[in-house]
Amino acid sequence: MAKELCFVTVIGEDQKGIIAKMATSVYEKGINIEDISQKVIEGYFVMSMLIDIKDSNYSLKQIEEDLQEIGKEMGLQVQLQHEEIFKSMHRV
């Protein structure tokens, strides 16, 4: 079965609970985290997640709004981008 992949990026001041809140949000929507990487650089948290939204009953817009709301509460910048948009932007 084909996956429907999206990239989530999170950037902001490092603090406890960022990964936990983001992961809980996607889990509650029936979304699988395919890959995740995070790093703290001079006090700034940088994370990218590759998620599969195929089995979710939520729209891309709802998912993005919920993640951005968490970001807003925590003072983070959150962006969600569908794989097809990412591919078309980076096509040579």
Secondary structure, DSSP 8 states (H G I E B T S, - for coil): ----EEEEEEEEE--TTHHHHHHHHHHHTT-EEEEEEEEEETTEEEEEEEEE-TT-SS-HHHHHHHHHHHHHHHTEEEEEEEHHHHHHHT--
